[in-house]
């Protein structure tokens, strides 16, 4: 996972968390937002996305390999 991908995921996670904690999204959609935010944080932290692997996707640049 490339640096840009990680940054986008972390920013998205923060936005989803803000939406949830400011009650913009709630209920089932809020729970889904929390789960997605958690997945984004975890995959950014470990720099690996399990969905990329079976499809052979890599967002790393040549210098990051």
MARFIMAR-164803 format. One line per 8 residues: number of its first residue (from 0); their letters; for each residue z, x, y of N, C-alpha, C, O. Coordinates in Angstrom, 3 decimals. Each point is the difference from the previous one (the first is absolute). Last residue first. Layout:
// residues N
NUM> a> Z,X,Y,Z,X,Y,Z,X,Y,Z,X,Y ~ ...
END
This chain:
// residues 65
64> xxxxxxxx> -3.191,8.786,-0.108,-0.007,0.017,-1.476,0.745,1.141,-0.485,0.113,0.194,-1.210 ~ -1.112,-1.147,5.879,1.262,-0.502,-0.525,0.091,0.063,-1.509,1.087,-0.167,-0.553 ~ -5.035,1.356,3.188,1.047,0.992,0.245,1.345,-0.445,-0.551,0.883,0.841,-0.166 ~ -4.701,-3.709,-0.096,-0.218,1.183,-0.839,1.104,1.033,0.188,0.363,0.697,-0.948 ~ 1.069,-5.691,1.834,-1.115,0.818,0.470,-0.154,1.213,-0.899,0.841,0.245,-0.866 ~ 1.204,-5.094,-0.658,0.307,1.357,0.435,-1.261,0.688,0.487,-1.087,-0.174,-0.551 ~ 1.608,-4.242,-1.470,-0.107,0.049,1.464,0.374,1.367,0.530,0.137,0.186,1.209 ~ -2.141,-2.539,-6.057,0.864,1.009,0.603,-0.222,-0.020,1.512,-1.135,0.030,0.476
56> xxxxxxxx> -0.060,-2.974,-5.466,0.012,0.084,1.462,0.957,1.088,0.445,1.103,0.121,-0.534 ~ -2.379,-2.039,-4.015,-0.420,1.342,0.405,-0.050,0.185,1.512,-0.741,0.847,0.498 ~ 2.223,-4.664,-3.396,-1.302,-0.097,0.667,-0.510,1.349,0.495,-1.104,0.092,0.537 ~ 5.402,-0.676,-2.695,-1.026,-0.488,-0.928,-1.398,-0.071,0.606,-0.999,0.043,-0.717 ~ 4.705,1.546,3.578,-0.283,0.820,-1.166,-1.076,-0.576,-0.921,-0.941,0.726,-0.321 ~ 2.907,-2.893,4.318,-1.105,0.925,0.255,-0.443,0.713,-1.272,-1.185,0.289,-0.168 ~ 4.993,-3.225,0.313,-1.261,-0.739,-0.012,-1.206,0.900,0.258,-1.118,-0.350,-0.377 ~ 5.683,2.003,0.536,-0.458,-0.271,-1.361,-1.320,-0.765,-0.061,-0.730,0.123,-0.984
48> xxxxxxxx> 2.511,3.378,4.739,-0.193,-1.442,-0.123,-0.559,-0.284,-1.385,-1.101,0.444,-0.325 ~ 3.961,3.752,3.119,-0.826,-0.420,-1.132,-0.081,-1.519,-0.009,1.018,-0.680,0.123 ~ 1.969,3.694,2.567,-1.407,0.361,0.268,-0.924,-0.312,-1.173,-0.915,0.765,-0.306 ~ 5.770,-1.707,1.244,-0.376,0.810,-1.161,-1.454,0.472,0.081,-0.474,0.710,-0.886 ~ 2.301,-3.341,4.438,0.984,1.051,-0.266,-0.418,0.901,-1.157,0.184,1.216,0.055 ~ -2.737,-5.067,1.076,-0.147,1.030,1.031,0.930,1.173,-0.267,-0.365,1.155,0.216 ~ 0.654,-4.929,-2.994,-1.238,0.733,-0.274,-0.262,1.069,1.059,-0.593,1.035,-0.306 ~ 4.404,-3.808,0.907,0.126,0.810,-1.221,-1.271,0.806,-0.254,0.073,1.198,-0.275
40> xxxxxxxx> -0.069,-4.259,3.875,0.927,1.105,0.269,0.096,0.920,-1.214,-0.034,1.222,0.141 ~ -2.548,-5.171,-0.567,-0.630,0.945,0.932,0.897,1.203,0.261,-0.484,1.131,0.038 ~ 2.236,-4.655,-2.611,-1.029,0.726,-0.754,-0.682,1.034,0.895,-0.243,1.128,-0.428 ~ 3.299,-4.025,2.487,0.673,0.937,-0.901,-0.976,0.837,-0.805,0.193,1.204,-0.167 ~ -1.887,-4.648,2.881,0.531,1.081,0.837,0.698,1.045,-0.862,-0.156,1.201,0.224 ~ -1.315,-5.081,-2.376,-1.145,0.842,0.379,0.471,1.172,0.862,-0.461,1.127,-0.182 ~ 3.695,-4.327,-0.943,-0.436,0.712,-1.202,-1.151,0.951,0.325,0.000,1.151,-0.438 ~ 1.551,-4.011,3.865,1.003,1.020,-0.334,-0.421,0.828,-1.205,0.170,1.219,-0.008
32> xxxxxxxx> -2.871,-4.895,1.195,-0.103,1.046,1.022,0.999,1.122,-0.279,-0.343,1.174,0.140 ~ 0.574,-5.007,-2.825,-1.199,0.773,-0.330,-0.173,1.148,0.990,-0.353,1.111,-0.397 ~ 3.750,-4.142,1.306,0.350,0.796,-1.185,-1.179,0.875,-0.412,0.180,1.169,-0.339 ~ -0.929,-4.211,3.808,0.913,1.051,0.423,0.396,0.915,-1.144,0.059,1.219,0.158 ~ -2.606,-5.087,-1.030,-0.823,1.008,0.675,0.855,1.176,0.474,-0.443,1.148,-0.041 ~ 2.656,-4.859,-1.834,-0.752,0.734,-1.015,-0.856,1.097,0.620,-0.080,1.106,-0.534 ~ 3.568,-2.566,3.931,-0.249,-0.662,-1.271,-0.735,0.899,-0.979,0.241,1.205,-0.067 ~ -1.065,-0.131,5.163,1.212,-0.296,-0.761,-0.391,-0.684,-1.305,-1.180,-0.215,-0.275
24> xxxxxxxx> -0.633,2.919,5.240,-0.345,-0.449,-1.353,1.297,-0.230,-0.764,0.948,0.774,0.131 ~ -0.290,0.095,4.171,-1.383,-0.433,0.205,-0.567,-0.472,-1.332,-0.729,-0.990,-0.061 ~ 5.296,2.898,1.140,-0.281,-1.362,-0.482,-1.387,-0.528,0.371,-0.189,-1.208,0.138 ~ 2.248,5.702,0.306,-0.032,-0.795,1.234,-0.369,-1.447,-0.306,-0.290,-0.775,0.912 ~ 0.479,4.012,-4.402,1.324,-0.023,0.612,0.038,-0.701,1.357,1.083,-0.293,0.506 ~ -5.265,0.766,-2.952,0.988,-0.699,-0.822,1.334,-0.144,0.736,0.567,-1.092,0.053 ~ -4.049,3.537,1.987,-0.372,-1.407,-0.092,1.028,-0.795,-0.796,0.327,-1.134,0.350 ~ 0.173,5.801,-0.163,0.298,-0.620,1.295,-0.330,-1.493,-0.009,0.765,-0.813,0.520
16> xxxxxxxx> -1.952,3.328,-4.313,1.455,-0.140,0.105,0.410,-0.654,1.312,0.891,-0.849,0.021 ~ -5.440,1.869,-0.648,0.411,-1.076,-0.911,1.509,-0.229,0.056,0.458,-1.142,-0.016 ~ -2.184,4.769,2.479,-0.447,-1.274,0.585,0.437,-1.172,-0.885,0.499,-1.004,0.506 ~ 0.283,5.323,-2.143,0.874,-0.273,1.141,-0.365,-1.342,0.635,0.884,-0.787,0.337 ~ -3.663,2.352,-3.770,1.311,-0.385,-0.536,0.963,-0.353,1.123,0.741,-0.978,-0.103 ~ -4.953,2.711,1.253,-0.127,-1.361,-0.522,1.338,-0.506,-0.540,0.358,-1.161,0.197 ~ -0.604,5.626,1.163,-0.071,-0.881,1.172,-0.103,-1.456,-0.447,0.639,-0.874,0.585 ~ -0.798,4.095,-3.969,1.334,-0.045,0.602,0.027,-0.908,1.228,0.953,-0.756,0.189
8> xxxxxxxx> -5.114,1.501,-2.340,0.905,-0.759,-0.866,1.391,-0.120,0.607,0.612,-1.067,-0.055 ~ -3.789,3.770,2.242,-0.384,-1.412,0.111,0.932,-0.867,-0.841,0.411,-1.073,0.439 ~ 0.108,5.715,-0.791,0.432,-0.468,1.317,-0.310,-1.480,0.176,0.832,-0.754,0.504 ~ -2.360,2.900,-4.434,1.457,-0.095,0.013,0.511,-0.555,1.325,0.903,-0.836,0.014 ~ -5.500,1.748,-0.402,0.352,-1.120,-0.870,1.516,-0.214,0.016,0.464,-1.136,0.098 ~ -2.143,4.934,2.072,-0.312,-1.216,0.763,0.390,-1.238,-0.791,0.545,-0.946,0.567 ~ -0.124,5.136,-2.720,0.973,-0.144,1.078,-0.225,-1.287,0.795,0.956,-0.702,0.327 ~ -2.662,0.799,-5.439,-0.136,0.807,1.195,1.032,-0.340,1.066,0.702,-1.008,-0.073
0> x> -0.683,0.770,-5.484,0.000,-0.849,1.156,0.000,0.903,1.230,0.807,0.922,0.112
END
